[in-house]
Amino acid sequence: MRRVEKVTPTQPPTGAARHQQRPPRRDGGWLALLALTATGLLASFLVAGDDPGGPGGQAEPTGSASSSSQAGVDGTSRQADPGTGDPPSPASGSASSPAPSPSSPEVVTSGSGTLVAVPVAGKDSGRDGRTVRWTMEAEKGLGIDLEPVGALVRQVLQDRRGWETEEGVAFRYLTPKERKNGADVDVTVVLASPDKTDVLCAPLTTRGDVSCMQRGRVVLNSKRWLRGADAFGDDLEGYRTYLVNHEMGHALRYGHVQCPAKGERAPVMMQQTLSLGECEAWSWPVGDGVGRR
């Protein structure tokens, strides 16, 4: 039986899960207490995922513990988003889903746990460039129509503002039949429940709240897919576009970056799920103020 929850605003994952604070020593006095408090605050920034990202994967994950911790389309793991990676600036807000309304979609917290292949209609762009072979899977029992999800993922990957233009690659979709016949895959895009996301992104810390790139999988958290993030307001498609581009960016070996300047478009590899800082929301690699990385 699947579990269903009404989404409520959540805080982004923090390092507290990995670095639990010890209770202050009675004989340490206020100095010890202050030291522990500072340590706890610092640890809270050390998270995986945008979205986190981290060793062997990105969570938002997509985060950047560091560029050396990321893996690309060679199947190694990356970071979780927004979690790992560069901590948000002190002025930035915390990651959260928009407050639910009476008409908000229900989120299946835990599906069947089984991943199934998702057929994606359409044709490849045919652009020149290094071929990146991708396919798509989804967890059973999410209660989400997967056809439009696959259609949007393909549209985003092939858009002229996307990675095909920015990185000079050509995405090639592999059908379930090609997969079954043993075709090699570079990246698998997976739509998963919050609980399954945590499993697929481990050891990155996603806490059922963010997404990641891990071990050749771009894992899109269904909670984020359905609810978006505050940075994009009511523009749910814009957020979904950002989410696909951000996590695929991790698959292409890009780490997290900061807001370049006040009023600029937020770089797609910025953890926009967490916060925009002083930047403006932007979903695409092209035209994000960073240029070729």
Secondary structure, 3 states (H helix, E strand, C coil): CCEEECCCCCCCCCHHHCCCCCCCCHHHHHHHHHHHHHHHHHHCCCCCCCCEEECCEEECCECCCCHHHCCCCCCCCEEEECCCCCCCCCCCCCCCCCCCCCCCCCEEEECCCCEEECCCCCCCCCCCCEEEEEEEEEECCCCCCHHHHHHHHHHHHHCCCCHHHHHCEEEEECCHHHHHCCCCCCEEEEEECHHHHHHHHCCCCCCCCCEEEECCEEEEEHHHHHHCCHHHCCCHHHHHHHHHHHHHHHHCCCCCCCCCCCCCECCCCCCCCCCCCCCECCCCCCCCCCCCC
